[in-house]
């Protein structure tokens, strides 16, 4: 993509004149590691997820967190690249128009002299610096965009000291005038030849792929999480492992024996089956009421 003496987008090398810029908690008992139980409340009842599913839910939570991060990263990359591509495309059409206007007004076509070649690592292409004379015999410096390959610079018309035809946006009277310029050969260069344009296109594709992968991971992790929670709850209901909070706090004499038997049949913390008259869970070590 072409750039004049002050141009639109910039690259990392060289400098521009005339106003342009350079480019789950855990606990331990008795020295043995135990993962804390996951307790889920549904209204006035609750149940404990089995240990093997608790580890899976922890893993799904991690996937969910990373998916959120990559989702926002993909949005940022895609948005920034889209904005940069828009700038490059606007510059491209502006300079194409400037060249067409110069062909209609020959006084806006002048000779420039190539000063040097510079390589832009980000674009992986070369750009050229040049200067042209003003009417008071001063010099105005300019540079191109990163559109040249190593082979291009070996051609005679791009060698240092060679004369290059330029299109200007106004007649250069003095060296301090704000005059934009562009090599006439940009008229025949496609926008895809701009190295920075290709870089932004690649970045935008990466951002879109991140958005797709993150969205799929996010939806899958949420779906599996909900599925495991409700599936294990249904199984707990079937096996009698769901504990009713209202019933466990009732103290009337007619229901107390039944409640104590239900409370001590299964552990409130890990759901393990308990021996009769147990005061401590043999599975997780929790003290019983």
ZAMARGU-4260 file (C-alpha; in steps of 0.2 Angstrom, whole numbers, plus 5000, padded with zeros to 4 digits):
<rodrens>
0) 5000/5000/5000 | 5007/5017/4995 | 5012/5031/5007 | 5017/5048/5003 | 5028/5060/5012
5) 5017/5060/5027 | 5004/5046/5022 | 4991/5037/5033 | 4997/5022/5042 | 5015/5020/5047
10) 5028/5006/5049 | 5042/5003/5062 | 5057/5008/5052 | 5063/5026/5047 | 5054/5042/5049
15) 5042/5053/5040 | 5043/5072/5036 | 5029/5084/5033 | 5019/5078/5048 | 5020/5059/5046
20) 5025/5048/5060 | 5039/5034/5062 | 5035/5019/5061 | 4942/4875/5225 | 4949/4876/5241
25) 4957/4862/5249 | 4959/4855/5267 | 4969/4842/5275 | 4966/4830/5288 | 4979/4819/5296
30) 4992/4824/5283 | 4982/4818/5268 | 4975/4830/5255 | 4956/4830/5253 | 4947/4841/5241
35) 4933/4850/5249 | 4915/4844/5244 | 4904/4853/5232 | 4887/4857/5240 | 4873/4863/5229
40) 4857/4870/5236 | 4840/4868/5227 | 4827/4878/5237 | 4826/4870/5255 | 4837/4855/5251
45) 4855/4852/5246 | 4866/4837/5241 | 4885/4834/5239 | 4893/4830/5222 | 4903/4814/5223
50) 4922/4817/5223 | 4925/4810/5205 | 4912/4823/5198 | 4919/4837/5209 | 4936/4836/5200
55) 4927/4836/5183 | 4917/4852/5188 | 4933/4860/5194 | 4941/4857/5177 | 4926/4864/5168
60) 4927/4879/5178 | 4945/4882/5173 | 4939/4879/5154 | 4925/4892/5157 | 4938/4905/5164
65) 4950/4903/5150 | 4937/4904/5137 | 4931/4920/5144 | 4949/4927/5143 | 4951/4921/5125
70) 4934/4927/5120 | 4939/4945/5125 | 4956/4944/5117 | 4949/4938/5101 | 4936/4953/5101
75) 4950/4965/5104 | 4962/4958/5091 | 4948/4957/5078 | 4942/4975/5082 | 4960/4983/5081
80) 4964/4974/5065 | 4948/4979/5057 | 4952/4997/5061 | 4969/4996/5054 | 4963/4988/5038
85) 4951/5002/5036 | 4964/5015/5038 | 4976/5006/5025 | 4961/5004/5013 | 4956/5023/5014
90) 4975/5028/5011 | 4975/5016/4996 | 4960/5024/4988 | 4966/5042/4992 | 4983/5039/4984
95) 4975/5031/4969 | 4964/5046/4967 | 4979/5058/4969 | 4988/5049/4955 | 4973/5050/4944
100) 4972/5069/4947 | 4991/5071/4944 | 4989/5063/4927 | 4976/5077/4923 | 4987/5090/4930
105) 5005/5087/4924 | 5013/5101/4935 | 5009/5089/4949 | 5021/5076/4943 | 5039/5078/4947
110) 5055/5069/4948 | 5061/5062/4965 | 5078/5054/4970 | 5079/5038/4979 | 5089/5040/4995
115) 5089/5023/5004 | 5080/5006/5007 | 5074/5000/5024 | 5067/4983/5029 | 5052/4982/5040
120) 5052/4966/5051 | 5034/4967/5055 | 5028/4968/5037 | 5043/4957/5030 | 5045/4969/5016
125) 5055/4984/5011 | 5051/5003/5009 | 5060/5017/5000 | 5065/5034/5006 | 5067/5049/4993
130) 5067/5067/4991 | 5061/5080/4978 | 5064/5098/4974 | 5053/5113/4978 | 5052/5129/4967
135) 5064/5138/4978 | 5077/5124/4976 | 5073/5116/4993 | 5071/5098/4997 | 5055/5088/5004
140) 5058/5071/5010 | 5046/5056/5008 | 5045/5037/5009 | 5034/5023/5002 | 5024/5010/5011
145) 5031/4992/5014 | 5027/4985/4997 | 5044/4980/4989 | 5053/4963/4990 | 5072/4960/4989
150) 5070/4956/4971 | 5061/4973/4967 | 5075/4983/4975 | 5088/4975/4963 | 5079/4983/4948
155) 5087/4998/4941 | 5073/5010/4944 | 5073/5006/4963 | 5092/5008/4966 | 5099/5021/4977
160) 5101/5037/4967 | 5089/5033/4954 | 5076/5045/4948 | 5058/5040/4952 | 5042/5049/4946
165) 5031/5056/4960 | 5013/5062/4960 | 5010/5077/4972 | 4994/5084/4980 | 5000/5102/4977
170) 5014/5112/4969 | 5029/5112/4980 | 5034/5131/4983 | 5045/5130/4998 | 5054/5116/5008
175) 5042/5118/5023 | 5026/5116/5013 | 5015/5102/5018 | 5015/5093/5002 | 5010/5074/5000
180) 5018/5063/4987 | 5017/5046/4980 | 5027/5036/4967 | 5017/5034/4951 | 5021/5015/4950
185) 5008/5013/4965 | 4995/5015/4952 | 4997/4997/4946 | 5001/4989/4964 | 4986/4979/4972
190) 4983/4983/4990 | 4988/4965/4994 | 5006/4970/4990 | 5006/4980/5006 | 5015/4970/5019
195) 5006/4978/5034 | 4990/4975/5025 | 4994/4957/5025 | 4999/4957/5043 | 4983/4965/5049
200) 4973/4952/5038 | 4982/4938/5046 | 4979/4945/5064 | 4961/4947/5060 | 4959/4929/5055
205) 4968/4924/5071 | 4956/4934/5081 | 4941/4927/5072 | 4947/4909/5075 | 4950/4913/5094
210) 4932/4919/5094 | 4925/4903/5087 | 4935/4892/5098 | 4932/4902/5114 | 4913/4902/5110
215) 4912/4883/5107 | 4923/4880/5123 | 4912/4892/5133 | 4895/4884/5128 | 4902/4867/5130
220) 4909/4869/5147 | 4893/4877/5153 | 4882/4864/5146 | 4892/4850/5153 | 4893/4858/5170
225) 4874/4860/5171 | 4872/4842/5165 | 4883/4835/5178 | 4875/4845/5192 | 4858/4840/5188
230) 4862/4822/5183 | 4871/4819/5200 | 4856/4828/5209 | 4844/4817/5201 | 4854/4801/5206
235) 4856/4808/5224 | 4837/4810/5225 | 4834/4793/5219 | 4847/4786/5232 | 4840/4797/5246
240) 4856/4807/5247 | 4847/4824/5246 | 4845/4832/5263 | 4830/4842/5267 | 4835/4857/5278
245) 4817/4860/5285 | 4816/4842/5290 | 4834/4842/5298 | 4829/4857/5309 | 4813/4850/5315
250) 4813/4846/5334 | 4796/4839/5338 | 4795/4823/5348 | 4785/4813/5335 | 4798/4816/5320
255) 4815/4817/5329 | 4819/4798/5329 | 4815/4797/5310 | 4826/4813/5306 | 4841/4807/5316
260) 4841/4791/5307 | 4840/4800/5290 | 4853/4812/5295 | 4866/4799/5301 | 4862/4787/5287
265) 4872/4798/5275 | 4886/4811/5278 | 4880/4829/5276 | 4897/4833/5268 | 4902/4819/5257
270) 4887/4809/5255 | 4895/4793/5261 | 4884/4780/5270 | 4887/4779/5289 | 4886/4765/5301
275) 4873/4766/5315 | 4876/4778/5329 | 4891/4786/5320 | 4898/4802/5328 | 4912/4804/5314
280) 4911/4801/5295 | 4924/4786/5291 | 4926/4793/5273 | 4929/4812/5276 | 4931/4813/5295
285) 4917/4826/5297 | 4910/4826/5314 | 4891/4822/5315 | 4878/4831/5325
</rodrens>
